[in-house]
Amino acid sequence: MKAFGKILVGLGLVWVLASCAAPASDAGPPAGAGTGAQTTQGGSSGMKFSEDVALGACKPQDATNWLIADLTITNHSSKASNYMVTVAFEDKAGNQLGTGIASADHLEPGQSKPTQALSTTEAPAGAEFTCKVADITRYAA
C-alpha cells in the first residue's frame, strides 16, 4: 500500500509541475505600462464551483518576485471536500505569463481556508499583470 501512495504523490507532483509550465513571451511590456497587478475573477462565468473560490490580491511575492495570488476557498457543498485551484497570470494584452496552484484539503461544509497560488514565473519588470481563476476541481474528502 505504501508503494501505491508514493505513486500517487509522484503523479501529483508531475501534474503540478506540468500545470506550472507555461511558455514565456519574448515581447516586452506594453508601451506605457505601469507596474502593479490587477485581479479578475474566473475564466468563464459558468465555471463549475466558481462560488467556492474568491480571488484576492494578485502581486509579486516579496522574496522571489514570483507571481502570487491570494484566494479564499469556501466549501459550499453538503460534504467535506478537497479543492485544487489553478490561477492564470496574464499580461495586459492577455498573454499567459504563468500559472499557480492552490489547494485546500478536507474542508467541512461552510468552512473557508485562505491560501495562495504561487507561480515560479517572475513578475514582469515595469509591466501590469492580472490573475484569474482558470480551473477549479472539487472532490470528496
C-alpha angles and dihedrals in degrees: 000000000000091000090054090053091050090051091052092049090049092050090048091052091050090050092050093047092047091049091052095051112097131162113258119232118237090206116102123228116298115269111272094013115151127211122265141069140262130205127224126181122237134340094246130014091233096055111143113252092007090140088064096062126064115187117215132174121356112202148130114282111248101231101039106018087232118149112266135179127197115217142164121221117204124186108228094171126098094244137055109276143187122219137204114188126188117203120196120211115207137182121237091272092055097255112145113246097181146309135248132201128219127181141188122195129208100354110180118223109290093010119132131201126193110216143153136240109216125194123198088222116106118238111258111259112247095354134110120239137182135208131211138175105262101177140002124196119188123182136168116279 
